[in-house]
């Protein structure tokens, strides 16, 4: 829900920087590919439980994720191929990050007796499914002529911010396992609720077409 506001604010703030990057010959696709490479490195750090560095690299990767679009708009180099590359590599980044969480030994069941049958890996898988469905619901709707910009509880920027802050807070509190498990469960719930919201939005809007 905050993504549209954040993108507008970031566009005004970083537009001069984006134009400067363009003058140095840095293309949006270069930034997109670099962002995925950084995400892979952050996922490796996360798997090794190197939380501080995983957080730092992950935040830089998130900045790259938004910078490609800013540079494309500021330098008027937006293209269909660039948009396709960005959307495709974003899914790889989602998959890589959540796979690291699934493979980690420290994502555990929630400390709630009635939910202990749900393993940490199951929560991480549900979070990854929610992330993929959030993106796919928008792509499918907009392909059929229904815009879904800003629709839903949580989009990619909010998702990565919540995960990053959860990792940092967990490390500072000395209880990464519990905090990260709670954060992943929250992402699983909010992500899939967002997908449901978008499906409902399309269903209502398409009826009026």
N, C-alpha and C positions, 0 to 999 in steps of 0.2 A: 504493500500500500504506500510505503514511503518512497519507493524507487523513483517514481515520476518527479516528486519534489526534489529528491536528492540529485537526480540527473540534471534538472534545470539549474539548481544552485551550483553544482559542479561545473556545468557548462559556462556559466558566467564567470566563475572564479578562475578556472584553468584555461579559458579560451586563448589568452595570450601565450601561455606555455605551449598549448597544443599547436598553435601556429608556428612557434619557434622550433618545435620538434620537426614539423613539416619542412621548414626551411633547411634543416640539416639533412634532409633526404630520408628521414625515418618514415616508413609507410605504416598505415594502420595494420596491415597483415603481419608486419614484422613484430609489432607489439602484441598482437593476438597470439602468435606462435611462442613468443618469449613468455607470455603469461602462463601458457600451458606447461612449458618447461619448468617454470618456477613452481607451479602447482605440483608437478611430479616430484620435485625436490622436497617441497614442504610435506608431501605425503610420506616420503621416505623418512624424513625427520620425525614425523608423527608416529610412524610404525616403530621407530627406534626409541620412542618416548622422550625425544629431545624437545620438550614442550616449548621453551622460550624461542628457540630458533625456528621451530615449526610455525609458531605464531607470527614471528617477524617475517619470515619468507612468505607465509600465507597472506599476510596483509599486503605485502608488496605485490603479490600475484593478483590480489583483488583490485589494487590500483591499476595494474596493467589491464585488467578485464574491462575497466571503464574507460581507460585512456585511449584504446583503439577507436572507439566510437567518437570521442571528443576530437581526436586528430582528423578523423575522416570528415567530420562536419566542419571543423575549422579550416581545413585545407580544400574543402569541396571535392574530396576524393572518394566519397561514398560510392559503393558499387554493389551490384547483386552478388557477385562472387565473394566480395569481402563480407557481406552479411551472412552468406551461406557458410563461409569458413568460420566466422565467429560463432555462429549458432552450433555448428558441428563440434568444434573444439571445446566449447563450453560444456557439452555433454560428456566429452572425454574427461574434462577436469572434474566434473561432478562425480563421475564413476571412479576416478583415481582416488579422490579424497575419501569418499565413503568406503571404498574397498580397503583403504588403510585402517579405517575404524573397525570394519568387519574382521580384519585379520589380527587386530590387536587383542592381547589377552586381558586388557584392563577395562573393556566395556562390558559391564556386568548387568544382571537383572536389576530392575528398580528396587530400592529398599522399601517396597510395599508388599506385604504378605500376599495379598490377593492377585498381584501381578508378577510374582516371582517365577511363574512358569514361562514368562517371555524372556528369552535370553538377550544379552546385550547385542549379539550379532543379529538377532531378529529385529531389534529396534533400529539398528544401523541399516539393515536391508529395507525396512519400511521407510526410513528417512530418504534413502536413495530412490526408492520407487516414487515417493511423493515429489522429490525434486524433478525426476524425469517426467512425471505426469503433469506437473505444473507447467513445464515448458511445452510438452506436446499438446496439452489442451489449448494453449494460446495459438500454437502453430496451426493446429487443425481448424480452430475457429476462424483465424484470420485468412486462411486459405479459402474458406467458404464465405468470406466477406464480412465477418463480425469482429470488430476490434476488441481486444481484451487488455489493452495497456492499462496498468494500474489496478486490474481486477484481482482481488484475492487478498488474504491475510499476509502472505509472505512471498517475496520473490527472491531472486538469487543474491542480490547485495545484502538484504537483511539476513538471509540464511547463513552466509559466510561470516557476517559480523557476529551473529549469535554464537556460532561454533567457535570462532576465534576467541571471543571474550570468555566463553565457557572454559576453554583450554587454559587461558591465562589465569582466570580466577581459581580454577581447580589447582593449578600449580602453586599459586600464592597461598592458598589455604592448606596445601599439603595433602589434598584428597582429590586427585585428578580423577580417579576411577568413579567416585560417586557423582561428582559434578558433571563430568563428560557424559556419563550414562543418562543423567537427568536432561542435559542439553540435547542429546541425540533423540531421546524419547519425545521431547518437546518439538524438535524439528520434524520427527516422523508424524506427529499428530497435526501440526500446523501445515506441513507440506501437503498432506493428503486432504485436509480440509480446504486448502487453497484450490487443489485440483477439483474437488466437488463444487466449490463456489464457481469455478470457471465453467464447469459442465452445466451447472444450473443457469448461469448467465447466458451461455450460448443457447440453451434450450428456450429460454424466455425471448431472447432477441431474435432467434431464427423464426419463431412463431409469427413475428410481425413482418417478416420479409415477404 
